[in-house]
C-alpha cells in the first residue's frame, strides 16, 4: 500500500441536523438504532482513529422529547456538551423557548453557536457570532451559520429581533463575511445552514465563486440523501433527522494544503453493530429519564388501533383526530391544525403522557378568529397557491370535520371549498381556531391580517395551552377511534 505524502492534509467532517431531542435508542429487527450514547461512541471512535476530526450540527437540537421539553432545553445543552460538537448553528426550534432563553442556553454551551442573520433591529448588531474558524491538523476551516425565515416569524413578538430572511439577502451577507474574514489562510469554507434542502440549492446558485464556498451542510427539511447534491460546483448534504445516522465527509487536500483535492461523503448508520456506547453520557441521560418517568408514564387513554401521521404534507389519521378534539372542545366551527405540530409517525394503541408529549410537544395558545366565507376561501386559496409564487416553505394544515376542499394537483390551486356538504357562503361567518404561532403569522401563512379579522369580531384566546386540551379530552375517553372521512380531495 502506498503511503500518503506527509505534506498532504486530511480532514474528517462529521455532521448531524434536526436531532430534536432524539436521545434514546429504538429497537428495530432485534438491533438497537440511534440514541446519543452510540452517536457519541461513534464520534469518539472516529476522533481516536483519524488525525483531524470536526463535528458540526446544523440546527434544531431542541424539541421532540419529554426530556427536552421538561427542562426547556437545559438537559439538551448538557447532553450536547458531552457530544462535544465543534460548532452548532441555530435552527428554528432553538427559539421555541424564547430568544432570551436561547441566549441563556448559549451561555451553558461549551461549544460555539453561530448565526449570521439574527440581529437587533435598533443597531443591526448580531445576536450570535456570524462564523467560527476551527484550526486543526494544520488546516483552518471556516463555518458560517445561516437560518430559515421561520425564526423571524417565531420572534415577531420580540420586536427588537430581526433577521435577513430572503435567500438573496443571506447570500449577500455570506459575501460580506467571506470578504471580511476569509483570508488566504482559510483552507475550507462551510455553510452550516438551517433553511431546507430546496433553499440550500437556491442559495448555492446565488453564491459568487470568488467567495470560495466549498460545502453546504444543511438542515430543517429532514432530507435523506444517498450522495451529495451538487449545485454550482458546491456539494450540498443533509443527514435526515434524529440520531439514527450521521453524515461523514473525508477530505484530502492537495500537496500545498490549499484546496480539497478529494471529497468523499457517506451516511453512517448509528447502531449497535459498529457504534460503541458512551457510558458516561448514559449516566447523565438516565438521570433525566428517571426524573421524568413518574410524571410522563401516566396512562391517558387507549386507541382502537395504532393511528399514523406519516407526513406533514398530507391529511393524516392523527391530524384529523387532534383537529376534531380541539374544535369540539373549544366551541369552534373549524380548527386549522398545523401538521408540523405532530412530531412522530404513529401513536397508540396505548397512549401515556410521554407518548402524547413526544407526538405533540407544543403548548401554544389557541386563538379564535372570525372570518367571512369569502375570507375563509381566500385563506384556503392562499394555502394552496402555486409553488412558484411562494417565498419559503409552505405550511400544511389538518382540517377539522365538516370542512372539505378540492385541490388541483397539477396546478396546486384550490378548486372548491365546502362546509358540511354545501358550498361555503361568502356572507356566512365562521369561528376558526389557530395555534398561537400561526395566529401571530396569519399574513405569512394565510394571506390575511389581524386587522382584517378583528373587524369581523374581537379575536380571543380560547385556550392557553392546546396540549392541555388534547390531554384532558382524550383522558375522558376509551377506545378512541380515528375519523375515516376524507377532507382533502386531490384531483389531477
C-alpha positions as CSV (number, residue, x, y, z in Angstrom):
1,X,0.0,0.0,0.0
2,X,1.4,3.4,-0.9
3,X,1.9,5.8,2.0
4,X,0.4,9.3,1.6
5,X,2.9,12.1,1.4
6,X,3.5,13.7,4.8
7,X,2.6,17.1,3.3
8,X,-0.9,16.1,2.4
9,X,-3.5,17.2,4.9
10,X,-6.7,15.3,5.6
11,X,-10.0,16.2,7.4
12,X,-12.9,14.1,8.6
13,X,-16.0,16.3,9.0
14,X,-19.0,14.7,10.8
15,X,-22.4,16.3,10.9
16,X,-25.9,16.0,12.2
17,X,-29.1,18.1,11.9
18,X,-32.6,18.2,13.3
19,X,-31.8,16.0,16.3
20,X,-35.0,17.2,18.1
21,X,-34.1,15.6,21.5
22,X,-33.8,12.1,20.0
23,X,-31.8,10.9,22.9
24,X,-32.8,7.2,23.3
25,X,-32.2,4.3,21.0
26,X,-35.1,2.3,19.3
27,X,-35.3,-1.4,18.7
28,X,-35.6,-2.5,15.1
29,X,-35.3,-6.1,13.9
30,X,-33.6,-7.2,17.1
31,X,-31.0,-4.4,16.9
32,X,-30.7,-1.0,18.6
33,X,-30.5,2.0,16.3
34,X,-29.9,5.6,17.2
35,X,-29.6,7.3,20.5
36,X,-27.0,9.8,21.8
37,X,-25.0,7.2,23.6
38,X,-24.0,5.3,20.4
39,X,-23.8,8.5,18.4
40,X,-21.3,9.8,21.0
41,X,-19.5,6.4,20.9
42,X,-19.1,6.7,17.1
43,X,-17.8,10.2,17.2
44,X,-15.3,9.4,20.0
45,X,-14.1,6.4,18.0
46,X,-13.6,8.4,14.8
47,X,-11.7,11.1,16.8
48,X,-9.4,8.3,18.1
49,X,-8.9,6.8,14.6
50,X,-8.5,9.8,12.4
51,X,-5.9,12.6,12.7
52,X,-8.2,15.7,12.2
53,X,-11.9,15.4,13.0
54,X,-14.6,18.1,13.3
55,X,-18.2,17.6,14.3
56,X,-20.9,20.1,13.3
57,X,-24.7,20.3,14.0
58,X,-26.9,22.2,11.5
59,X,-29.6,23.3,13.9
60,X,-32.7,22.1,15.8
61,X,-31.1,20.4,18.7
62,X,-34.3,21.0,20.7
63,X,-38.0,19.8,20.7
64,X,-39.4,16.4,20.2
65,X,-38.7,14.6,23.5
66,X,-40.1,14.9,27.0
67,X,-36.6,15.2,28.4
68,X,-36.0,18.3,26.3
69,X,-39.5,19.9,27.0
70,X,-39.5,19.3,30.7
71,X,-36.2,21.1,31.2
72,X,-36.7,23.7,28.5
73,X,-33.6,22.7,26.6
74,X,-31.2,22.8,29.6
75,X,-31.0,19.0,29.6
76,X,-30.3,19.1,25.8
77,X,-27.4,21.5,26.2
78,X,-25.8,19.3,28.9
79,X,-26.1,16.2,26.6
80,X,-24.8,18.2,23.6
81,X,-21.8,19.3,25.7
82,X,-21.0,15.6,26.2
83,X,-21.3,15.0,22.4
84,X,-18.5,17.7,22.0
85,X,-19.6,19.3,18.7
86,X,-17.0,21.8,17.4
87,X,-19.7,24.2,16.1
88,X,-23.5,24.4,16.0
89,X,-25.8,26.7,14.1
90,X,-29.2,28.0,15.3
91,X,-32.3,26.2,13.9
92,X,-35.9,27.4,14.1
93,X,-36.8,25.3,17.1
94,X,-33.9,26.7,19.1
95,X,-36.1,29.8,19.7
96,X,-39.2,27.8,20.8
97,X,-38.5,28.7,24.4
98,X,-37.9,32.4,23.5
99,X,-34.9,34.4,22.3
100,X,-33.9,35.3,25.8
101,X,-33.9,31.7,26.9
102,X,-31.8,30.7,23.9
103,X,-29.2,33.4,24.8
104,X,-29.2,31.8,28.3
105,X,-28.7,28.4,26.9
106,X,-25.9,29.7,24.7
107,X,-24.1,30.6,28.0
108,X,-24.5,27.0,29.1
109,X,-23.0,25.6,25.9
110,X,-19.3,24.6,25.8
111,X,-19.3,24.9,22.0
112,X,-19.7,27.9,19.7
113,X,-23.2,28.6,18.4
114,X,-23.2,30.7,15.2
115,X,-25.7,32.6,13.1
116,X,-25.1,35.3,10.6
117,X,-28.6,36.7,10.2
118,X,-30.3,37.3,13.6
119,X,-29.7,40.8,14.8
120,X,-31.1,43.6,17.0
121,X,-33.2,45.9,14.8
122,X,-32.2,49.0,16.7
123,X,-28.5,48.9,15.8
124,X,-28.1,45.9,13.5
125,X,-25.8,44.1,16.0
126,X,-25.9,40.3,15.5
127,X,-27.1,38.2,18.4
128,X,-24.5,35.5,17.7
129,X,-21.1,35.1,16.2
130,X,-21.6,35.0,12.4
131,X,-18.9,32.5,11.8
132,X,-16.3,30.3,13.5
133,X,-12.9,29.3,12.3
134,X,-11.6,25.9,13.6
135,X,-7.9,25.2,13.4
136,X,-7.0,21.5,13.3
137,X,-4.2,19.4,11.7
138,X,-2.7,22.5,10.1
139,X,-6.0,23.4,8.5
140,X,-8.2,26.4,9.1
141,X,-11.9,25.6,8.5
142,X,-14.5,28.5,8.5
143,X,-18.1,27.8,9.3
144,X,-20.8,30.4,8.6
145,X,-24.3,29.9,10.1
146,X,-27.5,30.7,8.1
147,X,-31.1,30.4,9.3
148,X,-34.6,29.9,8.0
149,X,-37.1,32.7,7.8
150,X,-39.4,30.8,10.2
151,X,-37.3,32.1,13.1
152,X,-38.3,35.7,12.3
153,X,-41.9,34.6,12.4
154,X,-41.4,33.0,15.8
155,X,-39.6,36.1,17.1
156,X,-42.0,38.7,15.9
157,X,-43.4,39.1,19.4
158,X,-39.9,40.3,20.3
159,X,-39.9,43.5,18.2
160,X,-36.2,44.2,18.8
161,X,-35.2,41.0,16.9
162,X,-34.9,40.8,13.2
163,X,-33.4,38.6,10.6
164,X,-32.2,38.6,7.0
165,X,-34.7,36.1,5.7
166,X,-34.6,36.2,1.9
167,X,-32.0,33.8,0.3
168,X,-30.7,36.7,-1.8
169,X,-30.1,38.7,1.4
170,X,-28.5,35.7,3.0
171,X,-26.2,35.3,0.0
172,X,-25.1,38.9,0.3
173,X,-24.5,38.5,4.0
174,X,-22.3,35.5,3.3
175,X,-20.4,37.5,0.8
176,X,-19.7,40.2,3.4
177,X,-18.4,37.7,5.9
178,X,-16.2,36.0,3.3
179,X,-14.8,39.3,2.1
180,X,-14.0,40.4,5.7
181,X,-12.8,37.1,7.2
182,X,-12.0,34.5,4.6
183,X,-8.3,35.2,4.1
184,X,-5.8,33.0,2.2
185,X,-5.1,31.1,5.4
186,X,-8.7,29.6,5.3
187,X,-8.4,26.2,3.7
188,X,-12.1,25.3,3.7
189,X,-15.3,27.3,4.0
190,X,-18.5,25.5,5.0
191,X,-22.0,27.0,5.2
192,X,-23.9,25.5,8.1
193,X,-27.5,26.3,7.2
194,X,-31.0,25.6,8.5
195,X,-33.1,26.7,5.6
196,X,-34.1,23.4,4.0
197,X,-32.7,21.5,1.0
198,X,-34.6,23.4,-1.7
199,X,-33.4,26.8,-0.3
200,X,-29.8,25.4,0.0
201,X,-29.9,24.7,-3.7
202,X,-31.1,28.2,-4.4
203,X,-28.5,29.7,-2.1
204,X,-25.7,27.8,-3.8
205,X,-26.8,29.2,-7.2
206,X,-26.5,32.7,-5.9
207,X,-23.0,32.5,-4.3
208,X,-20.2,34.2,-6.0
209,X,-17.5,31.7,-7.0
210,X,-14.8,34.1,-5.7
211,X,-16.2,33.7,-2.2
212,X,-14.8,30.1,-2.4
213,X,-17.7,28.3,-0.6
214,X,-16.7,24.6,-0.5
215,X,-19.6,22.8,1.2
216,X,-23.1,23.3,2.4
217,X,-24.2,21.3,5.3
218,X,-28.0,21.8,5.8
219,X,-31.0,21.0,8.0
220,X,-34.7,21.8,8.5
221,X,-36.2,19.8,5.7
222,X,-35.1,16.4,7.1
223,X,-33.8,15.4,3.7
224,X,-32.2,11.9,3.4
225,X,-29.6,11.8,0.7
226,X,-27.5,8.9,-0.6
227,X,-24.9,11.2,-2.2
228,X,-24.2,14.9,-2.2
229,X,-26.3,17.1,-4.5
230,X,-24.0,19.5,-6.4
231,X,-25.1,23.0,-7.4
232,X,-22.7,25.5,-9.0
233,X,-19.9,23.1,-8.0
234,X,-20.8,23.1,-4.3
235,X,-21.8,19.7,-2.7
236,X,-25.0,20.1,-0.6
237,X,-25.8,17.4,2.1
238,X,-28.1,16.7,5.0
239,X,-28.3,13.8,7.4
240,X,-32.1,13.3,7.6
241,X,-33.1,13.8,11.2
242,X,-32.6,12.4,14.7
243,X,-29.7,10.3,15.8
244,X,-30.2,7.2,13.7
245,X,-27.4,8.3,11.3
246,X,-24.6,10.8,10.9
247,X,-23.1,12.4,7.8
248,X,-19.4,12.0,7.2
249,X,-17.0,13.8,4.9
250,X,-13.5,12.6,4.3
251,X,-11.4,15.3,2.6
252,X,-7.9,15.1,1.3
253,X,-6.1,18.4,0.4
254,X,-3.5,18.9,-2.3
255,X,0.1,18.9,-1.5
256,X,0.1,22.6,-0.8
257,X,-2.9,22.2,1.5
258,X,-4.8,24.9,-0.3
259,X,-7.8,23.1,-1.9
260,X,-9.7,19.9,-1.2
261,X,-8.5,17.5,-3.9
262,X,-10.7,14.6,-2.9
263,X,-14.1,14.8,-1.2
264,X,-15.9,11.6,-0.1
265,X,-19.3,11.7,1.7
266,X,-21.3,8.9,3.3
267,X,-24.3,8.5,5.6
268,X,-23.2,6.2,8.5
269,X,-26.0,4.3,10.4
270,X,-25.8,4.6,14.2
271,X,-26.5,1.1,15.6
272,X,-25.1,-1.5,18.0
273,X,-23.2,-3.3,15.2
274,X,-20.3,-0.8,15.0
275,X,-21.1,2.1,17.3
276,X,-19.9,1.7,20.9
277,X,-21.8,3.1,23.9
278,X,-20.8,6.2,25.8
279,X,-21.5,5.0,29.4
280,X,-20.7,8.4,31.0
281,X,-23.3,10.1,28.8
282,X,-25.8,7.3,29.6
283,X,-25.5,8.1,33.3
284,X,-26.4,11.7,32.7
285,X,-29.3,10.7,30.3
286,X,-30.6,8.1,32.8
287,X,-30.8,10.8,35.5
288,X,-33.0,12.9,33.3
289,X,-35.0,9.9,32.2
290,X,-35.7,8.7,35.7
291,X,-36.8,12.1,36.9
292,X,-39.4,12.4,34.1
293,X,-40.8,8.9,34.2
294,X,-43.1,9.4,37.2
295,X,-44.6,12.4,35.5
296,X,-44.8,11.2,31.9
297,X,-45.6,7.5,32.2
298,X,-49.2,8.3,33.4
299,X,-51.8,6.4,31.3
300,X,-54.2,8.7,29.4
301,X,-56.3,6.5,27.1
302,X,-56.3,3.7,24.6
303,X,-56.9,4.0,20.9
304,X,-58.9,1.4,19.0
305,X,-55.8,0.9,16.8
306,X,-52.4,2.4,16.1
307,X,-53.0,5.7,14.2
308,X,-50.5,7.4,12.0
309,X,-49.0,10.7,10.9
310,X,-46.6,9.6,8.2
311,X,-46.1,13.0,6.5
312,X,-46.7,16.7,7.4
313,X,-47.7,17.3,3.7
314,X,-50.9,15.2,3.6
315,X,-54.1,14.5,5.5
316,X,-53.4,12.0,8.3
317,X,-55.3,10.0,10.9
318,X,-53.9,11.7,13.9
319,X,-54.1,15.1,12.3
320,X,-57.8,14.8,11.8
321,X,-58.3,13.3,15.3
322,X,-56.5,16.1,17.0
323,X,-58.1,18.8,14.9
324,X,-61.6,17.5,15.8
325,X,-60.7,17.3,19.5
326,X,-59.6,20.9,19.6
327,X,-62.6,22.1,17.5
328,X,-65.2,20.3,19.6
329,X,-63.6,21.1,23.0
330,X,-63.3,24.9,22.2
331,X,-66.7,25.5,20.5
332,X,-65.2,26.3,17.1
333,X,-66.6,25.8,13.7
334,X,-63.2,25.0,12.1
335,X,-59.8,24.1,13.5
336,X,-56.8,24.5,11.2
337,X,-54.1,22.5,13.0
338,X,-50.6,22.8,11.7
339,X,-49.3,19.5,10.5
340,X,-45.8,20.3,11.8
341,X,-47.1,20.2,15.4
342,X,-47.3,16.4,15.2
343,X,-43.7,15.1,15.5
344,X,-44.0,11.3,15.4
345,X,-45.2,8.9,12.7
346,X,-47.6,7.0,14.9
347,X,-49.4,6.8,18.2
348,X,-51.3,4.1,20.1
349,X,-53.0,1.9,20.8
350,X,-51.9,2.6,24.5
351,X,-51.3,6.3,25.0
352,X,-49.4,7.7,28.0
353,X,-48.4,11.2,28.7
354,X,-44.9,10.6,27.4
355,X,-46.1,9.3,24.0
356,X,-48.6,12.1,23.7
357,X,-46.0,14.8,24.5
358,X,-43.5,13.3,22.1
359,X,-46.2,13.3,19.4
360,X,-47.4,16.9,20.2
361,X,-44.7,18.7,22.2
362,X,-46.1,22.3,21.7
363,X,-48.0,24.3,24.3
364,X,-49.3,27.2,22.1
365,X,-52.5,29.0,23.0
366,X,-55.5,28.6,20.6
367,X,-56.8,31.9,19.2
368,X,-60.4,32.1,17.9
369,X,-60.8,34.4,14.9
370,X,-64.0,35.2,13.0
371,X,-63.8,35.2,9.2
372,X,-66.4,35.5,6.4
373,X,-66.9,32.7,4.0
374,X,-65.2,34.8,1.3
375,X,-62.2,35.4,3.6
376,X,-62.1,31.7,4.5
377,X,-61.9,30.7,0.8
378,X,-59.2,33.3,0.2
379,X,-57.2,31.9,3.1
380,X,-57.5,28.3,1.7
381,X,-56.6,29.5,-1.8
382,X,-53.6,31.2,-0.4
383,X,-52.5,28.0,1.3
384,X,-52.7,26.1,-2.0
385,X,-51.3,28.8,-4.3
386,X,-48.8,27.6,-6.9
387,X,-45.4,26.7,-5.6
388,X,-43.6,29.3,-7.8
389,X,-45.5,32.1,-6.1
390,X,-44.4,31.0,-2.6
391,X,-41.4,32.6,-0.8
392,X,-40.1,29.9,1.6
393,X,-41.7,26.7,2.7
394,X,-45.5,26.3,2.7
395,X,-47.2,25.1,5.9
396,X,-49.7,22.3,5.7
397,X,-52.8,22.1,7.9
398,X,-55.1,19.3,9.1
399,X,-58.7,20.2,8.7
400,X,-61.4,19.5,11.3
401,X,-64.6,17.7,10.4
402,X,-67.1,19.5,8.2
403,X,-64.6,21.4,6.0
404,X,-63.8,19.8,2.7
405,X,-61.6,21.2,0.0
406,X,-60.8,20.1,-3.6
407,X,-57.3,20.8,-4.9
408,X,-55.8,20.6,-8.3
409,X,-52.7,18.5,-8.1
410,X,-51.3,19.8,-11.4
411,X,-51.8,23.5,-10.7
412,X,-51.5,23.5,-6.9
413,X,-54.7,25.6,-6.6
414,X,-58.0,25.4,-4.6
415,X,-60.9,24.4,-6.9
416,X,-63.7,24.3,-4.3
417,X,-64.4,24.5,-0.6
418,X,-67.5,23.1,1.2
419,X,-68.8,23.2,4.8
420,X,-70.9,20.3,5.9
421,X,-71.6,19.3,2.2
422,X,-72.6,22.7,1.0
423,X,-70.6,25.4,-0.9
424,X,-69.2,27.9,1.6
425,X,-71.5,31.0,1.7
426,X,-69.4,34.2,1.1
427,X,-71.5,36.1,3.7
428,X,-71.5,33.5,6.4
429,X,-69.2,33.8,9.5
430,X,-67.0,31.1,10.8
431,X,-65.2,30.7,14.1
432,X,-61.8,29.4,13.2
433,X,-59.1,28.2,15.7
434,X,-55.4,28.9,15.1
435,X,-52.4,28.0,17.2
436,X,-50.5,30.9,18.7
437,X,-47.5,30.7,16.3
438,X,-49.9,30.6,13.3
439,X,-52.1,33.4,14.6
440,X,-49.0,35.6,15.1
441,X,-48.1,34.9,11.4
442,X,-51.5,34.9,9.7
443,X,-50.4,37.2,6.9
444,X,-47.4,35.0,6.1
445,X,-49.4,31.7,6.3
446,X,-52.9,32.7,5.2
447,X,-52.6,36.0,3.4
448,X,-54.9,37.8,5.8
449,X,-54.0,40.3,8.6
450,X,-55.1,40.5,12.2
451,X,-56.7,43.9,11.5
452,X,-58.9,42.3,8.8
453,X,-60.2,39.5,11.1
454,X,-60.6,41.9,14.0
455,X,-63.1,44.0,12.0
456,X,-65.5,41.0,12.0
457,X,-65.3,40.3,15.7
458,X,-62.7,40.6,18.5
459,X,-60.2,37.8,18.5
460,X,-60.0,35.7,21.7
461,X,-57.7,33.2,23.3
462,X,-60.0,30.2,24.0
463,X,-57.3,28.0,25.5
464,X,-53.9,29.0,26.8
465,X,-52.3,25.6,26.1
466,X,-53.5,23.3,23.3
467,X,-51.7,20.3,24.8
468,X,-53.8,20.6,27.9
469,X,-57.0,20.5,25.8
470,X,-55.8,17.3,24.0
471,X,-54.7,15.5,27.2
472,X,-57.9,16.4,29.1
473,X,-60.2,15.4,26.3
474,X,-58.5,12.2,25.4
475,X,-58.3,11.1,29.1
476,X,-62.1,11.1,29.4
477,X,-62.5,8.5,26.5
478,X,-61.6,4.9,26.0
479,X,-61.1,3.1,22.7
480,X,-60.7,6.4,20.8
481,X,-61.4,5.9,17.1
482,X,-59.9,7.9,14.3
483,X,-62.1,9.8,11.8
484,X,-62.4,8.0,8.5
485,X,-63.8,10.8,6.3
486,X,-61.7,12.4,3.6
487,X,-61.3,16.2,3.9
488,X,-58.8,16.8,1.0
489,X,-59.9,15.8,-2.5
490,X,-56.9,16.0,-4.8
491,X,-57.7,15.8,-8.4
492,X,-55.4,15.6,-11.4
